[in-house]
Amino acid sequence: MLMLLSFLMLACFIYFLMSKRLSALTALILIPTAFALIGGFHAELGKYVIDGLKMVAPNGVLMIFAMLYFLTMTEAGMFDPLVSKIVKAVRGDPVKIFVGTVLLAFIVALDGDGATIYMIVLSAFLPIYKRLGLSLPMVCCLLLQVSGLGNMVPWGGPTARAATAMHVDVADMFVPMLPAMLACMVWTFVLAWLFGRRERARLGGSIDLNGDFAEHKEHRGDGWRLYFNWVLTALLILGLCLELFPLSYMFMVAACLALVVNFPSLKDQQKQLALHAPPILAVSSLIFAAGVFTGVLSGTGMANAVATGLLQVIPASFGPYMAVITALLSIPVTWLVSNDVFYFGILPILAETAQHHGITAVEMARASLVGQPVHILSPLVASTYLVVSMLKLDYAENQRFTLKWSVINCLILLAVSLLTGIFPLFVR
């Protein structure tokens, strides 16, 4: 009964979201609430919701202050010199702009945090996208491809979870995956080139941007504050990589310093807070709505029911193919449920079956990461709401546009992984 309720809830959620009958915010709150009541969980529903909110609270705080930090830095003119140099380099060519977007995104992605990618890249490029009238769904798609791959670095969440669940060394697991990840990176640049060619044809060629931005850059981001802002940002990113303190706390401190240094007047600080409140509220409300969804899904046992149901439909005769089955399952399942449920709930059971057929734990751990380019689109991933909000896109339309390209990325990751032998197609 619980398994049926779980699948019905997920089906309703996908339907109402994709059909645009409900917004992401209302769907994340109303649908799990309705199904929890139908399932008779009214007595514990409040506890499940609070538990879910506690789970997303660190990410919620992180997003609020990360947005405040980078939006403040943008208003202070920190990225103006960078934008000016980019404008001179790309010369209004959509192909160069999209390739430059991906290049900068991959550099920033080394810290393993999607929110940082979106903040830094969009701070630099968003004025250019808008001036040219480039397709923002294409921009979002490219950034999500990068984020899905960047999430797989050893200090990223999925890789650490897979290694922990399988009790294997992270380095032994990750290093052999580099050729497959490199192939996906190359594909992302190819996709940027394809998108750029399409936009170049639509716009009728390149547009001269130098005159549009030159005057705007003269009166912002000059003096000692510019150097302070870049040093502070560099120290912040270093701190994020080294995990010296909780990420949310570091952004809280950095945001306060950015406000005080760049806008010493209390009146100016209040203006900045009022200016940035609408986009910050839009993102944070979605994150906490996702907490309701996560809390109900986990607390009622629906997440485990989904995992159990998926495992029951795999025949025992498929054992020799368990690595590939795990890789293919990771594509839809990590969209439906959290990484914790997949890596700590489903993967160990799949690995136990695989072990009887000679497939090692480290091979299963690698296979389980194949779905990450699609996982980044999951409604349970907080940073996705950030990039969608910053680009002012519809969440469901973005899902429809990006999903096919993310699936292709997953299939490339799978194909190269099989070709390089980091996990087997089947065992005899």
N, C-alpha and C positions, 0 to 999 in steps of 0.2 A: 504493500500500500504506500509506504513512504517512498519507495523507488518510483512508483507511478506519479506520485505527487511532485517529486523532484523534477522528473522529465517534463511534466506538464507546466511547471513553473518556469523552467528554462525556455521551453517552447513559447510560452506566452510572452516572456520577457523579450525574446528575439523578435517575435512577430510585432508586438506593439512598438518596439523601438525602430525596427526597420521599416514598418509601414507608416511611421511618423504620426501614429495615433496618440502617442505619449512622448514627452521629452525624456531625455536621459535622466534628468533630476526626478521627475515624477515616477518614471518606471522603476528606478532603483529603490524607491521607498514604498510605493503603493502595491506593486506586484508581490514582493516577498511578504509584506504584511498580510495581504489577502490570503495567500496560500498557507501562511503560518496559522491563521485563524481557521481556515478550512480544515487543516490537519489537526486541530484541537490543541494547539500550543499556546493558547491565550494566556495561561497562567505564568508561563516563563518567557513570554514574548519580550517584555520589557528588559529582562536580564540579557537576553540574546542581543538585543539592539545595543545596549550599553557596552557589552563585551565587544561588539563589532566596532563601535565608535572608539573604544580604547585601542583597538588594533590599528585603526587608520589615523588616530590622533597625531602621532609623530610625523607621518607624511603630510597631514593637513597643515600642521604648524610649519613644516619645512616649505611647503608650497607658498603659504602666505608670506613668509619672510623672504624667501628666495625671489618671489615676484616683486616684493617691495624693494629689495636690494637692486635688482637689475633694472627695474623701471626707474628708480631714482638715479641710477648711474646713467641711464639713457638720457634723462632730462638734464643731468649735469654735463652732458656732452662728452662722456668718456669714450663713446664709440664713434664719435664724429670723424676723427682722423682716420680710423680704420675704414669707415664707409667711404671716405674720400679716396683713399688708396684703392679700394675695391672698385669704385666707379671708374677710375682711370684705367684699371686693369681689364675690366670686363667690357667697357665701352658700349654698354647697353645691349650686348648680345645675350639673348636668353640661354643659349647653350653654355656660354662661359659662366653666366650667373648660377645656373643650376649645378654645374660641375664644381664651381667655387663653394656653393652651399654644402655640397656633400663632402668636399675636402675639409672645410672648416669643421663640419659636424663630426667627422671621424677623428680629427685631432682632439676636439673637446671630449669625445666619447671615451677617451682613455681613462677618465675617472669613473666610468661605469654608471653614471647617473643621467637618466634621460632628461630630467628637469634642467640640468645645467646646459645640455645641448641646445634645448629649445630657447632658453633665455639668451645665451650668448649669440647663437646664430641669428635668431630673429631680431635681436637688438642691432646687429650689423646690417642685415639684408632686408628687413621688412620695408623700410622706406623705398628701396629699389624695386621690390616686387610691386608695391602699390603704384609707384610712378610709372612703371612699364605696363601695368595691368596684367601681370603674369597670373597664371592659374594657381590660386592658393591651395586647392586640393592636391595639385602636383607637388607643391612645396611640402605640404604636410606628409604626403606619402613618402617622399625622399627622406625626410627627417625621421619618420617612424622606422624606415628600413635600417637607417644607421643606428637608431636607438636599440632596435631589436638585436642587432649584432653586438653593439657595445655592451649590452647587458650580459653578454656571455664571457666577459673577461674574468679572470680568476677571482677578483675581488667583487664581482657582481653577484647578485643574489642567486640566480638559478644554478650557476656553476658550483658555488659553495654548497648549496642545498643538495645537488646531485652527488657531489663528492662525499658529503657527510652521510647521506642516506645509504650510499654503497660502501662506505668505510674504505675509500681509496684516497690516494694522494692527489691533491688538486693539480700539481704540475704534471704528474704521470697521465692524468686524464686530459688535461687541456692542451699540452704542447702538440700531440699528434693531430689535434683538430685545426691547427693553424692553416694548412693548405685549403681545407674546406671553407674556413672563414674568409681566407684571402679571395677565394673564388666568388664568394658572396659579395665581398667588397668591390671586386671588379664589376660584377653584375650591377651593383648599385650605381657605379659611375656610368655604366652603359645605359642604365635606366634614366639617369640624369641627362645624358646626351640625347636619348630618344625624346624625352619630355621637352628638352630645349629646342630640338629640331621642330617638334610639333608647334611649340609656341612661336618660334621664329617665323614659321610659315603663316601662322594665324595673324601675327602682328605685322607681317610684311617686311621683316628684316630687323636690323638693330636700330636703337634710338639713342641719340646723343644725350647723355645724362649729365655731362660735366657742368654745363651752365646752370642746371636746376639745383645742384647741390653746393656749388662753390660758395655762393653768398651765405647760405644757411650755416655753413661750417665756420665762418669767420668769428662769430661772437660766442661760441660755446666751447667748453672743454679746453680752455687755455689756462696757462699759469701752473702754479705748483699743485693745484688740486687735481689736475689731469694725471700727474705722476703719482700722487697719493692714491688715486682711484685704481690705477693699474697695479700698483704694488699691493694694495689691499686685496684686489681680486686674485692676484697671483698667490698671495698667502692663503686666501680662502680656498682656492682650488687645491693647493698643497695640503692644507689641513683636511680637506675632503678625502683626498687620496690616502693620507696617512691615518685617517680616522682618529685624530687626536681627541676630539670631543664629539658628542652627538651632532649629526648634520644640522638638525633643526636649531640647536643652540648656537652653532657657529654662524648660521645665517641670521639669527636674531641679533647677535652682537654686531655682525658686519652691516646689517641694514641700519641699525641705530647709528653706527659710526658714519655711514654714507650720508645719512640725513643731517647729522650735526655738522660734519665738515663742509659739505657742499651747500647746505642751506642753513647758515648759522642763526638766522632769524626764526623765532618761534612761529611767526605768522607764515613764513615761507614753508616751514616744515608742515604746518597744518594744511597749506595749499597742496603740498605734495601728497599727503595722506588722502585728502579729498579727491585729488585727481586720479589716484591709482585704486581707490576703493572699489569701483564697479568691476573691473576685470578680476581683482583679487577675490571679491565676493562670489563671482560667477564660478571660479575654479574651486574655491574652498567648499562651497555648498555642494558641488558634485562629489567631492572627495568624501565628505561626511555622509552623503546619501549612499555612496558605495559602501560605507561602513555599515549601514543598515542592511544592505543586501548581503554583505559578507557575514555579518553576525547571525542573521536568520538562516542563511545557507549552512553555516557551520554548527550553530547551536541546536537546530532541529534535527541534525543528522542527515540533512538532504545531500550535503557534499559527499559524505561517506557512502550514501545510497547510490549516488551517481557513479562513484568509483567501483562499488561492488557490482552494479549492473553492467558496467563496461567489461569487467573481468569475467563475468559469467557467460558472456557471449563469445569468448575466445575458446575454441575447441582445443583439447589437449594435444591434438595432432599438429597444431601450429607451433609447438615448442621449438623446433629447429629454426623457425623464422622469427623468434621472439624479439630479436634486436630490431629488425625492420618494423615489426608490428608496434613495438614501443615508440620508434621514431615517428611512424604515421599517426599513432594515437596521440602523441604529444601535440600535434598540430591543432586538432579541435578541442582536446581535453583541457589544455592549458589556457584556452580562451574561456571555457565554461567554468573552470574552478581555479582556485588560487594555486600558486607554485607550491605552497606548503602541502596542500592536499595531494597534488600530483607526485611530488618528490618524496614525501614522507608517508603517504598513504597508498598510492598505486604502484609506484616504481619498485619498492621492496618485494611486493607480491609477484610482479612480472619477473623480477630478477631471480626470485626463488625458482620459478618454473624454468627460466632460461638456464640456470645453473645445472639442472639435470641433463641438459643437452650440450654442455660444454661451453656455453657462452659466459664469459667472465663478467664480474661485477663492473670493472672499469669500462668494458665495451657497452654494457647497458647504460652506464652513466653518460657516456658520450651520445648514445642514441637518443637518450631522453631530452637532449638539448635541441634537437632538430626543430621543434615547434616554436622556438623563441621568437622568430620574426613575426609569427601570428599572435603569440601571447601578448605582445606589446599592445595589440588592439583590444585586449580584453577590457570589459567594463570594470574589472577589479584593479586595473593599473591606473594609479592616480595621475601619473605624469601625462598620460594621453589626453586627459581633460584639459591640461594646461596648454598644450600645443594647439588643440582644437579651439580653445577659447581665445588664445592670443591671435589666431588667424581669423577669428569670427566665423567659423564654419559650423555647419550642422553636423552633430555627432553621427547620426545614422548615415547620412550621405557620405561622410568621410569613411565610415566602415565599408560601405559598398564600393567606393572607389579604390580604396587601398588594399582590400582583402586579397584580390587576385594577385597583385604584385607581391604581397607578403607570402602567399602560398608558393609562388614561383621561387622566391628566395629560400623557403624551406626545402623545396624539391632539389634545388641546386646544392644546398647543404647536404641533403641526403645522398644525392648521386655522387658527389666528390668524396664523401665519407666512405661510401661503398667502394669506390675506385681505389682509394688510398688504403683500404683495409683496416680502418680504425674500429669498425665493427662489421660483422659478417652478414651477408645476405641470408645465408642459412648455414647450418652445420650438418655434417653427415653423421 
